[in-house]
Amino acid sequence: MESSSLESSLSDCQNAKSDLNFENLKVMKNLTFDSSDGLKIFYDIYEPNFTDSIESKNVIIQIAHGMVEHKERYTWLCSNLANRGYIVGINDHRGHGKSVDSTHFWGEMVGSNSSSRMQSSRELDSHFVDERSSSISSFESTQPANLTHDTRITTKQYSQNTNSKSKPARVNPAEASLGDFVGCQGSGDGSLLDIKTQATTADSRKSVKKATQGNDGFMKAIDDMFSLTQILKQKYKNKKFVLLGHSMGSLLSRGYLKMYGENLDALILSGSPANNPLLKVGIALAKMLKFLKLESKGKEIINNLSFGGFNKPFANPSKDNIHSSGPCAWICRDKAIVDAYLADKACQFIFSLDSFIALFRGTLWVQTPLDSNSVLQDSNRVKPPILILSGESDACGNFGKGVKIIAQNFESSGFKVTLKLYPNARHEIFNEINKEEILNDLLLWLKNNGL
């Protein structure tokens, strides 16, 4: 192993706009596709305007955001990557951001027919759209005309490729066997897979589908990510493909690696949660609270047990009074980012009990080590390199200790892993005060891996 809020993101991007050359960007905002259960998933594409002054990297980077946030918080990262020549795609996960409806409100990834469990999805979505609308208008008015926001494109243009008869496979993590871990090969547009490998992958996915219950929000979120992959690969053919997942998005990305990893040329994980030995206890408790019909109180209990301890080291003001302290200070040291996060209602909801159960099951599944019979262990299959980035003061990653274990587990499975820990940095490293340093390290790693 090598060592080495809607408003928040828009405000942050405005503050940092001197760092960006917006003449080299085209941003297509709030495009949509229909998920397997009919939920509209919203996504953005950041595309370089290729000129003599910008080098095309011939690479697509897809980003998976974290829990209880949304794609707009990644404006700075997406813009900077596109400004360096990368095509970037990012979607709001189901139950997050704009990817909500009458059964998938904020915090509900599985889908619910109950209207009494929290505010209606319509009320939440109305607020989110109103808040976003004014912020985006303000943001756009400050940018050059070359930074375009094209909302006319939808996945209907790619329906022949994305609406195939065979739907993406899903797995019930509680029932998944080690052999269900689908392999990975850097394949660009997927054409490098030989017939034998395709057959092996197809057989593995058949066994995955057999174990599917079809109601797991974690697995549906992975399928949504794969749908975006298909859209991006159809729109931008013959490109290499990188997946970057943050926090819960890193868990989803590890699940993607198991399910659809043959599409990846590289995997980047940031803010990865440390392995938790009490996940099964959490599942049992959430099920009991659900059985007792204690949804409202129950989800608060599970939320506090899961994340309540993260902020304790940062609750009191720091001696120099420079870095953030108080509520949610664990996310990063930048006070402005933390304040905007707390003010953003799209970042202040709680998962439903069903969604917590799905998340815990999914986390157990992605933590499962590779079996010797897994297709990923095939000596003829190329495994994508993995970059793991984390702050040494990230409570979610157990202050670097848990992240090191994750890296070691990947190494044991035959992956080439680069681990980079940043002193004093907290959870959201791409919102940290040293985010430029972190971005430069990421770009150098991509370059060193031919991406």
DRENFIVO-171532 format. One record per residue (C-alpha): x, y, z; residue in one letter; residue number from 0. Coordinates in steps of 0.1 Angstrom, whole numbers, padded with zeros to 4 digits. Layout:
+-------+-------+-------+------+-----+
:    xx :    yy :    zz : rest :  nr :
+-------+-------+-------+------+-----+
:     X :     Y :     Z :    a : NUM :
...
+-------+-------+-------+------+-----+
# end
This chain:
+-------+-------+-------+------+-----+
:    xx :    yy :    zz : rest :  nr :
+-------+-------+-------+------+-----+
:  0000 :  0000 :  0000 :    m :   0 :
:  0014 :  0034 : -0010 :    e :   1 :
:  0013 :  0060 :  0017 :    s :   2 :
:  0022 :  0091 :  0009 :    s :   3 :
: -0255 :  0221 :  0011 :    s :   4 :
: -0271 :  0234 : -0020 :    l :   5 :
: -0264 :  0270 : -0007 :    e :   6 :
: -0230 :  0259 :  0007 :    s :   7 :
: -0217 :  0246 : -0026 :    s :   8 :
: -0229 :  0275 : -0047 :    l :   9 :
: -0216 :  0300 : -0022 :    s :  10 :
: -0183 :  0281 : -0020 :    d :  11 :
: -0180 :  0280 : -0057 :    c :  12 :
: -0186 :  0317 : -0060 :    q :  13 :
: -0160 :  0324 : -0034 :    n :  14 :
: -0135 :  0302 : -0053 :    a :  15 :
: -0145 :  0313 : -0088 :    k :  16 :
: -0111 :  0329 : -0093 :    s :  17 :
: -0096 :  0294 : -0092 :    d :  18 :
: -0117 :  0283 : -0122 :    l :  19 :
: -0117 :  0291 : -0159 :    n :  20 :
: -0155 :  0290 : -0166 :    f :  21 :
: -0149 :  0295 : -0203 :    e :  22 :
: -0137 :  0259 : -0204 :    n :  23 :
: -0169 :  0245 : -0189 :    l :  24 :
: -0203 :  0234 : -0201 :    k :  25 :
: -0227 :  0224 : -0173 :    v :  26 :
: -0259 :  0204 : -0180 :    m :  27 :
: -0281 :  0207 : -0149 :    k :  28 :
: -0309 :  0186 : -0136 :    n :  29 :
: -0312 :  0160 : -0164 :    l :  30 :
: -0333 :  0130 : -0155 :    t :  31 :
: -0338 :  0093 : -0160 :    f :  32 :
: -0363 :  0069 : -0147 :    d :  33 :
: -0351 :  0044 : -0121 :    s :  34 :
: -0362 :  0007 : -0121 :    s :  35 :
: -0391 :  0016 : -0097 :    d :  36 :
: -0402 :  0047 : -0116 :    g :  37 :
: -0384 :  0073 : -0094 :    l :  38 :
: -0370 :  0101 : -0114 :    k :  39 :
: -0332 :  0104 : -0107 :    i :  40 :
: -0317 :  0139 : -0113 :    f :  41 :
: -0282 :  0142 : -0125 :    y :  42 :
: -0257 :  0168 : -0138 :    d :  43 :
: -0229 :  0166 : -0164 :    i :  44 :
: -0199 :  0189 : -0164 :    y :  45 :
: -0182 :  0189 : -0197 :    e :  46 :
: -0150 :  0207 : -0208 :    p :  47 :
: -0152 :  0230 : -0238 :    n :  48 :
: -0122 :  0214 : -0255 :    f :  49 :
: -0099 :  0241 : -0269 :    t :  50 :
: -0062 :  0244 : -0275 :    d :  51 :
: -0059 :  0256 : -0240 :    s :  52 :
: -0074 :  0225 : -0224 :    i :  53 :
: -0062 :  0190 : -0228 :    e :  54 :
: -0089 :  0163 : -0233 :    s :  55 :
: -0082 :  0135 : -0208 :    k :  56 :
: -0105 :  0110 : -0226 :    n :  57 :
: -0118 :  0101 : -0192 :    v :  58 :
: -0152 :  0102 : -0175 :    i :  59 :
: -0154 :  0106 : -0137 :    i :  60 :
: -0187 :  0097 : -0121 :    q :  61 :
: -0192 :  0109 : -0085 :    i :  62 :
: -0214 :  0093 : -0058 :    a :  63 :
: -0222 :  0118 : -0030 :    h :  64 :
: -0227 :  0110 :  0007 :    g :  65 :
: -0256 :  0105 :  0030 :    m :  66 :
: -0280 :  0133 :  0037 :    v :  67 :
: -0266 :  0158 :  0012 :    e :  68 :
: -0269 :  0163 : -0026 :    h :  69 :
: -0251 :  0168 : -0058 :    k :  70 :
: -0250 :  0206 : -0056 :    e :  71 :
: -0225 :  0204 : -0028 :    r :  72 :
: -0199 :  0190 : -0053 :    y :  73 :
: -0200 :  0220 : -0076 :    t :  74 :
: -0164 :  0230 : -0068 :    w :  75 :
: -0150 :  0195 : -0073 :    l :  76 :
: -0170 :  0188 : -0105 :    c :  77 :
: -0160 :  0222 : -0120 :    s :  78 :
: -0124 :  0218 : -0112 :    n :  79 :
: -0122 :  0183 : -0126 :    l :  80 :
: -0140 :  0194 : -0158 :    a :  81 :
: -0117 :  0224 : -0160 :    n :  82 :
: -0088 :  0199 : -0161 :    r :  83 :
: -0103 :  0181 : -0191 :    g :  84 :
: -0124 :  0154 : -0174 :    y :  85 :
: -0161 :  0148 : -0182 :    i :  86 :
: -0179 :  0146 : -0148 :    v :  87 :
: -0213 :  0131 : -0140 :    g :  88 :
: -0231 :  0131 : -0106 :    i :  89 :
: -0266 :  0122 : -0096 :    n :  90 :
: -0288 :  0129 : -0065 :    d :  91 :
: -0292 :  0095 : -0048 :    h :  92 :
: -0328 :  0083 : -0043 :    r :  93 :
: -0343 :  0101 : -0013 :    g :  94 :
: -0318 :  0129 : -0016 :    h :  95 :
: -0318 :  0163 : -0033 :    g :  96 :
: -0343 :  0164 : -0062 :    k :  97 :
: -0345 :  0126 : -0065 :    s :  98 :
: -0377 :  0124 : -0045 :    v :  99 :
: -0414 :  0118 : -0051 :    d : 100 :
: -0446 :  0110 : -0031 :    s : 101 :
: -0431 :  0077 : -0019 :    t : 102 :
: -0394 :  0085 : -0019 :    h : 103 :
: -0391 :  0116 :  0003 :    f : 104 :
: -0359 :  0129 :  0018 :    w : 105 :
: -0344 :  0100 :  0038 :    g : 106 :
: -0365 :  0073 :  0022 :    e : 107 :
: -0344 :  0053 : -0003 :    m : 108 :
: -0366 :  0023 : -0002 :    v : 109 :
: -0400 :  0039 : -0009 :    g : 110 :
: -0430 :  0042 :  0013 :    s : 111 :
: -0467 :  0045 :  0010 :    n : 112 :
: -0471 :  0061 :  0043 :    s : 113 :
: -0478 :  0099 :  0043 :    s : 114 :
: -0476 :  0103 :  0081 :    s : 115 :
: -0440 :  0094 :  0087 :    r : 116 :
: -0427 :  0128 :  0080 :    m : 117 :
: -0435 :  0159 :  0059 :    q : 118 :
: -0448 :  0151 :  0025 :    s : 119 :
: -0424 :  0147 : -0003 :    s : 120 :
: -0442 :  0174 : -0022 :    r : 121 :
: -0436 :  0199 :  0006 :    e : 122 :
: -0399 :  0190 :  0008 :    l : 123 :
: -0394 :  0190 : -0029 :    d : 124 :
: -0412 :  0224 : -0032 :    s : 125 :
: -0388 :  0239 : -0007 :    h : 126 :
: -0358 :  0224 : -0023 :    f : 127 :
: -0367 :  0236 : -0058 :    v : 128 :
: -0376 :  0271 : -0045 :    d : 129 :
: -0343 :  0274 : -0025 :    e : 130 :
: -0323 :  0260 : -0054 :    r : 131 :
: -0339 :  0281 : -0080 :    s : 132 :
: -0330 :  0314 : -0063 :    s : 133 :
: -0295 :  0302 : -0055 :    s : 134 :
: -0287 :  0290 : -0090 :    i : 135 :
: -0301 :  0322 : -0106 :    s : 136 :
: -0278 :  0342 : -0083 :    s : 137 :
: -0249 :  0319 : -0091 :    f : 138 :
: -0254 :  0320 : -0129 :    e : 139 :
: -0257 :  0357 : -0129 :    s : 140 :
: -0221 :  0360 : -0116 :    t : 141 :
: -0206 :  0337 : -0142 :    q : 142 :
: -0195 :  0342 : -0178 :    p : 143 :
: -0220 :  0332 : -0205 :    a : 144 :
: -0197 :  0303 : -0215 :    n : 145 :
: -0208 :  0285 : -0184 :    l : 146 :
: -0240 :  0270 : -0197 :    t : 147 :
: -0267 :  0251 : -0179 :    h : 148 :
: -0285 :  0230 : -0205 :    d : 149 :
: -0316 :  0214 : -0190 :    t : 150 :
: -0331 :  0202 : -0223 :    r : 151 :
: -0313 :  0168 : -0225 :    i : 152 :
: -0329 :  0138 : -0210 :    t : 153 :
: -0322 :  0101 : -0212 :    t : 154 :
: -0349 :  0096 : -0238 :    k : 155 :
: -0321 :  0104 : -0262 :    q : 156 :
: -0303 :  0073 : -0251 :    y : 157 :
: -0334 :  0051 : -0245 :    s : 158 :
: -0323 :  0024 : -0270 :    q : 159 :
: -0293 :  0017 : -0249 :    n : 160 :
: -0304 :  0024 : -0214 :    t : 161 :
: -0339 :  0009 : -0215 :    n : 162 :
: -0328 : -0027 : -0224 :    s : 163 :
: -0349 : -0056 : -0216 :    k : 164 :
: -0325 : -0069 : -0190 :    s : 165 :
: -0327 : -0046 : -0159 :    k : 166 :
: -0296 : -0042 : -0137 :    p : 167 :
: -0292 : -0069 : -0112 :    a : 168 :
: -0296 : -0063 : -0075 :    r : 169 :
: -0286 : -0083 : -0045 :    v : 170 :
: -0299 : -0087 : -0010 :    n : 171 :
: -0267 : -0081 :  0010 :    p : 172 :
: -0279 : -0103 :  0039 :    a : 173 :
: -0281 : -0133 :  0015 :    e : 174 :
: -0252 : -0125 : -0008 :    a : 175 :
: -0224 : -0151 : -0009 :    s : 176 :
: -0187 : -0142 : -0013 :    l : 177 :
: -0188 : -0156 : -0048 :    g : 178 :
: -0213 : -0130 : -0058 :    d : 179 :
: -0185 : -0104 : -0058 :    f : 180 :
: -0185 : -0095 : -0095 :    v : 181 :
: -0151 : -0088 : -0111 :    g : 182 :
: -0135 : -0056 : -0124 :    c : 183 :
: -0116 : -0048 : -0155 :    q : 184 :
: -0105 : -0015 : -0169 :    g : 185 :
: -0124 : -0016 : -0201 :    s : 186 :
: -0131 :  0019 : -0214 :    g : 187 :
: -0163 :  0012 : -0233 :    d : 188 :
: -0165 : -0024 : -0221 :    g : 189 :
: -0152 : -0039 : -0253 :    s : 190 :
: -0121 : -0056 : -0238 :    l : 191 :
: -0141 : -0082 : -0220 :    l : 192 :
: -0136 : -0115 : -0238 :    d : 193 :
: -0165 : -0140 : -0243 :    i : 194 :
: -0154 : -0162 : -0214 :    k : 195 :
: -0153 : -0133 : -0190 :    t : 196 :
: -0187 : -0121 : -0202 :    q : 197 :
: -0202 : -0155 : -0196 :    a : 198 :
: -0187 : -0157 : -0161 :    t : 199 :
: -0199 : -0122 : -0153 :    t : 200 :
: -0234 : -0130 : -0166 :    a : 201 :
: -0236 : -0162 : -0145 :    d : 202 :
: -0225 : -0143 : -0114 :    s : 203 :
: -0252 : -0117 : -0120 :    r : 204 :
: -0278 : -0144 : -0125 :    k : 205 :
: -0270 : -0157 : -0090 :    s : 206 :
: -0272 : -0122 : -0077 :    v : 207 :
: -0306 : -0117 : -0092 :    k : 208 :
: -0318 : -0149 : -0077 :    k : 209 :
: -0311 : -0136 : -0042 :    a : 210 :
: -0328 : -0102 : -0049 :    t : 211 :
: -0358 : -0092 : -0028 :    q : 212 :
: -0362 : -0061 : -0049 :    g : 213 :
: -0370 : -0037 : -0021 :    n : 214 :
: -0335 : -0027 : -0009 :    d : 215 :
: -0328 :  0010 : -0013 :    g : 216 :
: -0290 :  0005 : -0010 :    f : 217 :
: -0290 : -0018 : -0040 :    m : 218 :
: -0314 :  0004 : -0060 :    k : 219 :
: -0291 :  0033 : -0054 :    a : 220 :
: -0263 :  0012 : -0069 :    i : 221 :
: -0285 :  0004 : -0099 :    d : 222 :
: -0292 :  0041 : -0103 :    d : 223 :
: -0255 :  0048 : -0104 :    m : 224 :
: -0251 :  0021 : -0131 :    f : 225 :
: -0279 :  0036 : -0151 :    s : 226 :
: -0260 :  0069 : -0151 :    l : 227 :
: -0228 :  0050 : -0161 :    t : 228 :
: -0247 :  0037 : -0191 :    q : 229 :
: -0259 :  0071 : -0201 :    i : 230 :
: -0224 :  0086 : -0198 :    l : 231 :
: -0208 :  0058 : -0218 :    k : 232 :
: -0234 :  0061 : -0245 :    q : 233 :
: -0230 :  0099 : -0248 :    k : 234 :
: -0192 :  0098 : -0246 :    y : 235 :
: -0180 :  0067 : -0263 :    k : 236 :
: -0146 :  0050 : -0260 :    n : 237 :
: -0137 :  0068 : -0228 :    k : 238 :
: -0120 :  0054 : -0197 :    k : 239 :
: -0142 :  0054 : -0166 :    f : 240 :
: -0135 :  0064 : -0130 :    v : 241 :
: -0159 :  0062 : -0101 :    l : 242 :
: -0154 :  0085 : -0071 :    l : 243 :
: -0175 :  0079 : -0040 :    g : 244 :
: -0176 :  0099 : -0008 :    h : 245 :
: -0188 :  0086 :  0026 :    s : 246 :
: -0220 :  0066 :  0020 :    m : 247 :
: -0212 :  0071 : -0017 :    g : 248 :
: -0179 :  0052 : -0010 :    s : 249 :
: -0200 :  0023 :  0003 :    l : 250 :
: -0222 :  0024 : -0027 :    l : 251 :
: -0191 :  0026 : -0049 :    s : 252 :
: -0177 : -0005 : -0033 :    r : 253 :
: -0210 : -0022 : -0039 :    g : 254 :
: -0208 : -0010 : -0075 :    y : 255 :
: -0174 : -0026 : -0077 :    l : 256 :
: -0189 : -0059 : -0068 :    k : 257 :
: -0219 : -0056 : -0092 :    m : 258 :
: -0206 : -0037 : -0122 :    y : 259 :
: -0169 : -0034 : -0116 :    g : 260 :
: -0160 : -0045 : -0151 :    e : 261 :
: -0169 : -0009 : -0162 :    n : 262 :
: -0142 :  0007 : -0141 :    l : 263 :
: -0107 :  0017 : -0149 :    d : 264 :
: -0101 :  0032 : -0114 :    a : 265 :
: -0119 :  0036 : -0081 :    l : 266 :
: -0115 :  0066 : -0057 :    i : 267 :
: -0129 :  0065 : -0022 :    l : 268 :
: -0130 :  0095 :  0001 :    s : 269 :
: -0144 :  0097 :  0037 :    g : 270 :
: -0148 :  0060 :  0039 :    s : 271 :
: -0167 :  0048 :  0070 :    p : 272 :
: -0147 :  0025 :  0093 :    a : 273 :
: -0160 : -0011 :  0096 :    n : 274 :
: -0186 : -0013 :  0124 :    n : 275 :
: -0189 : -0046 :  0143 :    p : 276 :
: -0224 : -0035 :  0157 :    l : 277 :
: -0241 : -0033 :  0123 :    l : 278 :
: -0261 : -0065 :  0129 :    k : 279 :
: -0273 : -0051 :  0163 :    v : 280 :
: -0283 : -0019 :  0145 :    g : 281 :
: -0304 : -0039 :  0120 :    i : 282 :
: -0321 : -0059 :  0147 :    a : 283 :
: -0329 : -0027 :  0167 :    l : 284 :
: -0342 : -0009 :  0137 :    a : 285 :
: -0364 : -0038 :  0128 :    k : 286 :
: -0378 : -0039 :  0164 :    m : 287 :
: -0385 : -0002 :  0164 :    l : 288 :
: -0403 : -0006 :  0130 :    k : 289 :
: -0423 : -0035 :  0144 :    f : 290 :
: -0433 : -0014 :  0174 :    l : 291 :
: -0444 :  0014 :  0149 :    k : 292 :
: -0420 :  0038 :  0164 :    l : 293 :
: -0408 :  0053 :  0131 :    e : 294 :
: -0404 :  0089 :  0141 :    s : 295 :
: -0387 :  0083 :  0175 :    k : 296 :
: -0370 :  0052 :  0163 :    g : 297 :
: -0351 :  0068 :  0134 :    k : 298 :
: -0339 :  0095 :  0158 :    e : 299 :
: -0326 :  0068 :  0181 :    i : 300 :
: -0308 :  0049 :  0153 :    i : 301 :
: -0294 :  0082 :  0139 :    n : 302 :
: -0280 :  0092 :  0173 :    n : 303 :
: -0265 :  0058 :  0179 :    l : 304 :
: -0249 :  0058 :  0145 :    s : 305 :
: -0235 :  0094 :  0142 :    f : 306 :
: -0240 :  0110 :  0176 :    g : 307 :
: -0204 :  0104 :  0187 :    g : 308 :
: -0188 :  0118 :  0156 :    f : 309 :
: -0189 :  0154 :  0168 :    n : 310 :
: -0177 :  0150 :  0204 :    k : 311 :
: -0141 :  0158 :  0196 :    p : 312 :
: -0151 :  0190 :  0178 :    f : 313 :
: -0180 :  0203 :  0200 :    a : 314 :
: -0160 :  0228 :  0219 :    n : 315 :
: -0144 :  0259 :  0203 :    p : 316 :
: -0108 :  0254 :  0193 :    s : 317 :
: -0080 :  0273 :  0211 :    k : 318 :
: -0072 :  0295 :  0181 :    d : 319 :
: -0109 :  0299 :  0173 :    n : 320 :
: -0101 :  0296 :  0136 :    i : 321 :
: -0115 :  0262 :  0128 :    h : 322 :
: -0151 :  0252 :  0130 :    s : 323 :
: -0166 :  0239 :  0162 :    s : 324 :
: -0201 :  0232 :  0175 :    g : 325 :
: -0228 :  0212 :  0157 :    p : 326 :
: -0216 :  0192 :  0127 :    c : 327 :
: -0180 :  0206 :  0130 :    a : 328 :
: -0168 :  0170 :  0124 :    w : 329 :
: -0176 :  0174 :  0086 :    i : 330 :
: -0147 :  0199 :  0080 :    c : 331 :
: -0127 :  0228 :  0094 :    r : 332 :
: -0142 :  0255 :  0072 :    d : 333 :
: -0167 :  0274 :  0092 :    k : 334 :
: -0186 :  0287 :  0062 :    a : 335 :
: -0191 :  0252 :  0049 :    i : 336 :
: -0204 :  0240 :  0082 :    v : 337 :
: -0227 :  0270 :  0087 :    d : 338 :
: -0241 :  0266 :  0051 :    a : 339 :
: -0246 :  0228 :  0057 :    y : 340 :
: -0266 :  0235 :  0089 :    l : 341 :
: -0287 :  0261 :  0071 :    a : 342 :
: -0295 :  0238 :  0042 :    d : 343 :
: -0327 :  0219 :  0049 :    k : 344 :
: -0318 :  0194 :  0022 :    a : 345 :
: -0289 :  0183 :  0045 :    c : 346 :
: -0309 :  0182 :  0077 :    q : 347 :
: -0332 :  0152 :  0074 :    f : 348 :
: -0330 :  0118 :  0090 :    i : 349 :
: -0331 :  0084 :  0073 :    f : 350 :
: -0362 :  0063 :  0077 :    s : 351 :
: -0359 :  0030 :  0096 :    l : 352 :
: -0362 :  0011 :  0063 :    d : 353 :
: -0334 :  0031 :  0048 :    s : 354 :
: -0312 :  0026 :  0078 :    f : 355 :
: -0318 : -0012 :  0076 :    i : 356 :
: -0309 : -0011 :  0039 :    a : 357 :
: -0278 :  0010 :  0046 :    l : 358 :
: -0266 : -0013 :  0074 :    f : 359 :
: -0272 : -0045 :  0053 :    r : 360 :
: -0254 : -0029 :  0023 :    g : 361 :
: -0225 : -0019 :  0045 :    t : 362 :
: -0222 : -0055 :  0058 :    l : 363 :
: -0222 : -0067 :  0022 :    w : 364 :
: -0195 : -0044 :  0009 :    v : 365 :
: -0173 : -0052 :  0039 :    q : 366 :
: -0173 : -0089 :  0030 :    t : 367 :
: -0139 : -0100 :  0018 :    p : 368 :
: -0133 : -0116 : -0016 :    l : 369 :
: -0137 : -0154 : -0019 :    d : 370 :
: -0110 : -0173 : -0037 :    s : 371 :
: -0136 : -0184 : -0063 :    n : 372 :
: -0147 : -0149 : -0071 :    s : 373 :
: -0143 : -0137 : -0107 :    v : 374 :
: -0122 : -0109 : -0092 :    l : 375 :
: -0096 : -0134 : -0083 :    q : 376 :
: -0093 : -0145 : -0120 :    d : 377 :
: -0056 : -0139 : -0128 :    s : 378 :
: -0066 : -0129 : -0163 :    n : 379 :
: -0089 : -0101 : -0151 :    r : 380 :
: -0073 : -0067 : -0146 :    v : 381 :
: -0083 : -0051 : -0113 :    k : 382 :
: -0087 : -0013 : -0113 :    p : 383 :
: -0063 :  0007 : -0091 :    p : 384 :
: -0078 :  0022 : -0060 :    i : 385 :
: -0071 :  0056 : -0044 :    l : 386 :
: -0083 :  0060 : -0008 :    i : 387 :
: -0083 :  0096 :  0006 :    l : 388 :
: -0092 :  0105 :  0042 :    s : 389 :
: -0086 :  0130 :  0069 :    g : 390 :
: -0067 :  0118 :  0100 :    e : 391 :
: -0093 :  0137 :  0120 :    s : 392 :
: -0123 :  0120 :  0103 :    d : 393 :
: -0143 :  0105 :  0130 :    a : 394 :
: -0163 :  0085 :  0105 :    c : 395 :
: -0131 :  0067 :  0094 :    g : 396 :
: -0120 :  0062 :  0130 :    n : 397 :
: -0094 :  0088 :  0126 :    f : 398 :
: -0075 :  0070 :  0099 :    g : 399 :
: -0074 :  0036 :  0116 :    k : 400 :
: -0105 :  0022 :  0099 :    g : 401 :
: -0094 :  0035 :  0065 :    v : 402 :
: -0061 :  0017 :  0068 :    k : 403 :
: -0080 : -0016 :  0075 :    i : 404 :
: -0101 : -0010 :  0043 :    i : 405 :
: -0070 : -0004 :  0023 :    a : 406 :
: -0054 : -0035 :  0037 :    q : 407 :
: -0085 : -0056 :  0028 :    n : 408 :
: -0084 : -0044 : -0007 :    f : 409 :
: -0047 : -0052 : -0010 :    e : 410 :
: -0053 : -0087 :  0004 :    s : 411 :
: -0077 : -0091 : -0025 :    s : 412 :
: -0051 : -0083 : -0051 :    g : 413 :
: -0058 : -0046 : -0057 :    f : 414 :
: -0032 : -0019 : -0061 :    k : 415 :
: -0040 :  0006 : -0034 :    v : 416 :
: -0028 :  0041 : -0027 :    t : 417 :
: -0038 :  0055 :  0007 :    l : 418 :
: -0034 :  0092 :  0015 :    k : 419 :
: -0042 :  0105 :  0050 :    l : 420 :
: -0043 :  0143 :  0056 :    y : 421 :
: -0033 :  0155 :  0090 :    p : 422 :
: -0060 :  0175 :  0109 :    n : 423 :
: -0084 :  0171 :  0079 :    a : 424 :
: -0119 :  0160 :  0088 :    r : 425 :
: -0147 :  0141 :  0070 :    h : 426 :
: -0155 :  0161 :  0038 :    e : 427 :
: -0120 :  0165 :  0024 :    i : 428 :
: -0132 :  0182 : -0008 :    f : 429 :
: -0147 :  0209 :  0014 :    n : 430 :
: -0116 :  0212 :  0036 :    e : 431 :
: -0094 :  0242 :  0040 :    i : 432 :
: -0066 :  0222 :  0021 :    n : 433 :
: -0089 :  0210 : -0006 :    k : 434 :
: -0066 :  0224 : -0033 :    e : 435 :
: -0038 :  0201 : -0020 :    e : 436 :
: -0061 :  0171 : -0020 :    i : 437 :
: -0074 :  0178 : -0055 :    l : 438 :
: -0038 :  0181 : -0068 :    n : 439 :
: -0029 :  0148 : -0052 :    d : 440 :
: -0060 :  0132 : -0069 :    l : 441 :
: -0050 :  0147 : -0103 :    l : 442 :
: -0015 :  0134 : -0099 :    l : 443 :
: -0027 :  0099 : -0091 :    w : 444 :
: -0049 :  0099 : -0121 :    l : 445 :
: -0021 :  0110 : -0143 :    k : 446 :
:  0003 :  0084 : -0129 :    n : 447 :
: -0024 :  0057 : -0137 :    n : 448 :
: -0028 :  0069 : -0173 :    g : 449 :
: -0061 :  0086 : -0166 :    l : 450 :
+-------+-------+-------+------+-----+
# end
